Amino acid sequence: MLAAAGIETAGRDAAGVKREFVEWLRDKASAGATVMVLEDLQWADAASVRVMDEVLGLFSDQPLLLLALGRPEVEERFPGLWGERMVEYIRLAPLPRKAGQSLLRVRVPPLPAEAEHFVLDRWEGNPMFLEEMADALAAGHSGVPDVVLAAVEARFDCLSPEVRRVLRAASLYGDKFFSAEALVAVLGEASMREMGEWLENLVMRDLMQRQADGSEVAYRVRNKLVREAAYRMLTATDRVLGRRLARTWLQGAGRTLPDYLSAPSSQTDQRAATGS
């Protein structure tokens, strides 16, 4: 925004930059209703957010609208954001599958049914994810593009190291529901005491689903995209060991192995990466 206002920041103190920005904005607002747009607020630094809070206070009686766009983690990074100002939160729901089909047809030439299914199973109702995956497939690349997986992995930054370990271990079990004991089998007996708390943390953050049947409680990773991002964060050594431990637990529990766990080791990573 400072660049758009023509304000130089190199070698200048923050107070001077702020004064010039306020003066620039005051000139804009005095000429009529003014709209400022901030994108990707989840990447903002705390100092910039505080400055904008001060600016909103200074212009509380001016015709100024600030439209700040960001992902849900904004509320975690900046609790009570601009709470003393006149703030209205609008939460956008994911687009439906039918909208995704329409966007695909506009974005790229017709894809094979299998490729279209791959995209629509992973796009999470997010047009940016859909465009990146569709473009990659149209260019002949397989799998989920790194830029999409990186965006999903950014959601894990707010998790404690222990909770991230649980999510990575959960990615080994595919799309099926599993018990907390399945994760203890991978992470070790020492994890048993706090496993329930860690799993509920992931459920609360919409990264995992919980299913209760009487006294039995089972979990699974929320969707394929989250699972693939979590799986990608496993080291090669952890993948080999984790697959062996997960396979052993599933066989001992009389459960059907996901395809990628029953495949030969040389095929496992490829199948897991594509969600098969």
C-alpha positions, 0 to 999 in steps of 0.5 A: 500500500505504501508503494501505491501511495508513492511513499519511500520507506528505505532508510526512514524511521517508522514514525515518519513513514506513518505521518506521510501515509496519514497525510496521503490518506487524509488528502484522499478522504477529504476529496470523497469516499475512499476505499482501501483494500488489503489482501492476504492479511494473514501474512501481515506483520503485527506492527503493520496491523497496529498502524492500521488500527491507529489509522482507523482510529484517526479516520473514524469520522471520515468517509473511509472503508477498509476492506481486508481480505485474508484466510481464517487463520487471521483470527488466530494470528490477530485475536480481536483484530481492530476490535475497538473499531467499527468492524464487520466480519464476513466469512465466505463459504467454500464454493460448491462442486458445481461451481468448480466444474464451471470454473474448470471448463472456463479455465482449461480445455476439457480434462479427462474425467479422472483428472477432473475428479482429482481436482474437484476432490481437492480444491476445497471450494477455493478458486486459486487451488482449482486454477493451480491444479487445473493449469498443472494438469493441462501442462502435463504435470501430475499431483498437487502443485507445490504452491497449493500444498505450501498454502495448506501447510501454512495452516499448520504453523499455528500448531504445536510441534506435538500436534503437527506430529499427530497430523503427520502420523494421521496422514499415514492412514489414508481416508479411513477413520481410525482410533487414537490407538492407531496413532499411539502405535505410530508415535509410541506409548508416551503419546497416549496420555495427551493423544485425545487432547491433541486430536481434539485440537486438530478437530477444533481447527478443522484439520480432522474429523471426529466420528462417535459410535456409542463409546467408540470415537474415531478420527480421520484427516479432514480431506485429501488435500490436508492429508497430502500436505501433512504426508509431504512433511514426513521425512523419507525415514519417517515414511518408511517407519510410519508405514510399517507401524501403521500397516502392523496396527491395521493388520492386528486390528483386522482392518483393510489396508489402504491401497498405498499401504498394501503396495510395494514400498517403491510404489507407496510414496507415489500413490500416497502423493496422489491420494490413491 
